[in-house]
Amino acid sequence: MNFLGVINPVALQLGPFQIRWYGIIIASAVILAVYLSVLEGRKQNILDDDIYDLLLYSLPVAIICARIYYVVFEWSYYSHHLSETYRIWDGGIAIYGALIGAVIVILIFCRRRNIPTWTLLDVIAPTVILAQGIGRWGNFMNQEAHGVATTLGFLKSLHLPKFIINQMYIDGTYYQPTFLYESLWDISGFVVLIILRRQKKLLKSGEVVLSYIIWYSFGRFFIEGMRTDSLMLGNLRVSQWLSLILFISAIAAIFYRRYNDPLLKWYTE
């Protein structure tokens, strides 16, 4: 097969140093997310500096937790390759690990800055899922996070651009572009959340982020089932179990909060 169409994951080589597309895409996604969060934060009386400071605190923790999560569940490999545990530029960070780390920082940050936690979470939730959708293209560049083996005919039947089809040809086999499925799902989720957030008297405080959890976990449950690089726990993958738990918990939280606190403010007030 022709390998000429495969994209080099290294964007720029500066002597011994490499700048990879993976890092460029992730950084671009974060910058866009912060910009959009600042715009929405102003409408909710959250200072620009609070958004910037939150990024400075949460980003390093999120990256570390994302890598720890990934390494823990790939320990059968990293236990024999300890020198590779920190090589995040080669890929291998788990979004659920990043989210766990970021939420911990947000809870502490909001308490110290006296910022309503639900309000801040509602502000950043749509931008987070947008960043996730963009970030999946970093996986595309690394030819990772793909699905099961498939055929050239199937990929052509999806009417995919040739560069995507070529990149899905790995070591002599074509694979399902699950990175693309999740990217489209996440970007669609961003659009849905923005539309819902702008509807007056629809979502109450905290329900934007809970809607994000519902949307993301629902799609991730099914897309994760197509992947080949996930750790199994019983009949399901670890991320599928976590998605299922989050999906049910977020729905329950919406009903619980509305029933027990009917005076919750509407988000657009």
N, C-alpha and C positions, 0 to 999 in steps of 0.2 A: 504494500500500500504506500501511498504518497505521504511522506511526513513533512513535506515542504510547507504545509499550511499550519503546522503547529506553532503556537506563539511562545517565544522565549520568555520564561518567567522573570528573567533579569532585565529590567528596564535600562539600567545604566551601570557600567563597570568603571570604577575609579580605582585603578591599581588593584590592591587586594580586597577593596570594599565593593560590595554589590548593593545597588538600590533595586529592589524587586517591585514588580507591579502590585503584588499582594499588599505591601506596606503603603504604596502610593494610594491605592484604592481605599484601604481602610482609613487612612488619614484624611482623604477627601470626604469620605462619608461622615467622619466625626466633625469636620469643619462645617459642613452643610447642616448637620444636626444642631450644632451649637448656634449657628446663625438663626435658624428657624425658631429655636427655643428662646433665644433672646427676644425676637419679635413678639412671640406669644407671651413671654414673661412680662413684657412691658404692659400688656393689656390686663394682666392679673396682679399688677403692682409688685412684681418681683424685679429687683435691681439687676441690671446687666452684670455687675460685678459678682453677684451671687451665682449667676449661671457660669461665669468664667471660673470662679473659685471652685465651684462644684466639679467642673471638668478637671481642674488641676488635682483635686483630691481623689476623685472617683476613677479617672482613667488609669492611673498606675495600678490601683487596687483591682480594677476590673480585668486588666490584662494579666496580672499575676494569678488571680482566681481562675480566669479562663484557661490559663496554661496548666495550673495545678489540677483542675478538673479533668482536662484532657490527658495529662500524664498519668493521673491516678487510674483512669479507666483504660489506659493503654500500658499499664505497668508491666505486662508480660514482655513488652518490647523494650521499654525504657529502663527496666531493671538491668538489662544487659548493655544499654547504651546511655549511661548516666551523663556523659559529656554532651548529649543532644537534648537534654531536658529543657534547656533555656533557649533553644534555637527557634523562637517564634517566627522569625522571618522566613522559615521554610514551611510555614503553615502549622496547623495543629493547635488551634485555640477553640474552646467550646463556648458557644454563646450563652448557654445556661450558667456556666461558671462565671462569666463576665457579669451577667445580670444579678446573680447572687451577691457578688462582691460590690456591685454598684448600689444595690438596694441597701446594703448594710451601711455604706458611706452616706447615702441620702438620709437615712433615718437619724444618724448621728449629726449630720450637717444641719438638717432642719431644726433639730432640737436646740443646737447651739446658736443658730442664727434667728431663732423664733419665726420660722417660716412654716406655714401650714403644709404638712407633708403631702396630703392628698392633692392640694393645689399644684405643688411643684411636680408631683408625679404625673398629673394630668397635662401639665405643660410640655413635659419632655417625652411622654409616651409615643405620640405620633412620629416624632423625629427619630426616636430610637428604632422603631420598626422600619422607617425609611432607610436609616443607616445600615440596618441588618440586610435589607434588600440589595443595597449597593455593595455592601461588603461581600456578599456571596460571589461577586465577580472576581474577587481575589482568589477564592477557591477555584474558579474557572481557570484563572491564569496558572495555577499550580497543578491543574488536572487532578483535583482531589474533591472529596465530598460528592462523588458521583454515585449513580445507582448501579443496578445490576446490568450484566451484559445484554446487549440488544443487537439489532442489525442496522446496516446502513439504510435499508429500505424503510425501516420504522422511523429513523431520524429524518429522512427526507419527507416522510408522510406528515411530519409536524410542520413542514415548510420553514425549517430553521435556516438561518443564513449559513453559508458554507463555512465560515470561520468557526462557528460553534460546532458544526459536525466534525470538522477536522480536529478540533481540540478534544472532542470526545473519543477520539481514536487513540487508545493507550495500550502500548505493548501488544499490538496486533489484534485488539478487540475494541468494538464500539460499545459505549456505555450510556445508560440513561442520564440525561443532563439534569439531575435532581437539583443542582445549584440553581438552574434556571427556573425550575418549578417554584422553589422557595423564594427566589428573588421576585418573581412576578406576584406571588402570594403576598409577600411583605409589602411591596409597593402598592398593591391594591388595598392592603390594610391601611396604609397611610392615607390614601384617598378617602376611604370609608370613614376613618376616625376624624379626619378634618371636616367632612360633611356632617357627621353626627355632632361634633363639637360645636358647630355653628348653628345648630337647631336649638332655638330657645325652648325651655321647658321640656327638654327631652332627657338629657343626662344630668345627674346630680354630681356634686363634688366627689371625686374619686372614681367615678364610673367611666371616665375616659381611659384611665390606666387599666381598669378591670376589663373594659371592652378590648383593649389591646391584648391582654393576657388571653382572653377567650379566643380572639381571632388568630393570634400567633400559635397558640398551643394546639388549636384544632387542625390547622394546616400542617404544623410540624409533626403531629402524630402520624399522619398518613404519608408525608414525604419521607420521614425518617424510616418508615417501613420499606421504602424502596432502596435505601442505601446499603452499602456492603461493608462499611467501615465502623459499624456501631457495636457496642458491647451489649450482649444479650443478658437479660435477667428473666429467666423462665421463658415464656412464650413470646415476650416482647422485648424490645430494646430499652436500655436505661432511659434514653430521652423520650421514648414513647410513654413509659410509666410516669415520668415527670410531667409530660404534657397532659396526660390524662388527669393527674392530680391537680394541676394548675387550672385546667379547664373547669372541672367540677367546683373547685374552691372559689374561683372568680365568680361563677354564676351564683353560688351559695352566698357569697359576700354581698352581692348586689341586693338580693332579696332580704338578707339579714339586716343590712344597714338601713334599707328603706322601711322595714317593718319596725325596727327598734328605734329609729331616729327619723320620724316623718318630717322633721323640721330641717333636714339637710338642705343646704343651699343648692340651687341650680348652678351648673358650671358657668353659664353665660351671664349670670347676674353681675 
